[in-house]
Amino acid sequence: MSIVFLLTTLVVVATPGTGAVYSIAAGLSRGSRAGIIAAFGCTLGGLPHMVAAITGLAAILHASAIAFQAIKWLGVAYLLYFAWRTLRNQSAIQVEENCAPVSFWRVIRTAVLINLLNPKLTIFFFAFLPQFVPVGQPNGTRQMMGLSGMFMALTFVVFALYAVFAATVRTQVISRPKVMLWLRRTFAATYVLLAGRLAAESL
């Protein structure tokens, strides 16, 4: 396994994006279990992008402006909706000492959608992975699957660490309503910024 690939992947994964932000929000609002589930869901959301890149579907998406724009704007709309829900609905990011367990499938569904509706991830796989697979190599597909698996594993580990760290500071904000208001506004603004960044993406 190329050390360059590992380091580059770590930098890309560790850079805060929609998946990291959602994992942090889940860990902060509901604890480490929900945060780890969110990290797992965000990782699952990357699987279709990985498969698309390996099977060549990413080339079609890359060549089709209509397909790219459709997925991109669905992603933008979902992020804006999530920003609105975070800002207006206190239960979206609500820290309580004895909060009710959140539905496993609800967290997974939201996390998967966050990464699924992000064509940038497909383009990333399409442009990133081939750089580490020699042209004409007979087991190129197998090698791409191995590299993709490493990318997904690092994604889960990093997002889970973000979530667990957020969960450890829950007690610092449970009794501080003003801190929660600031956090909701911060997360909502972050989702809006991420939506804007996604909207600016082009082929």
KAWO-V677360 format. One record per helix or strand of 2 or more residues. SS is the DSSP state (alpha for helix, beta for strand). FROM is the first residue (numbers start at 0). LEN is the number of residues. If there is no record, write none. Layout:
SS&FROM&LEN / SS&FROM&LEN
This chain:
alpha&2&12 / alpha&17&13 / alpha&31&14 / alpha&46&9 / alpha&56&7 / alpha&64&24 / alpha&89&4 / alpha&103&13 / alpha&118&14 / alpha&139&29 / alpha&169&3 / alpha&176&23
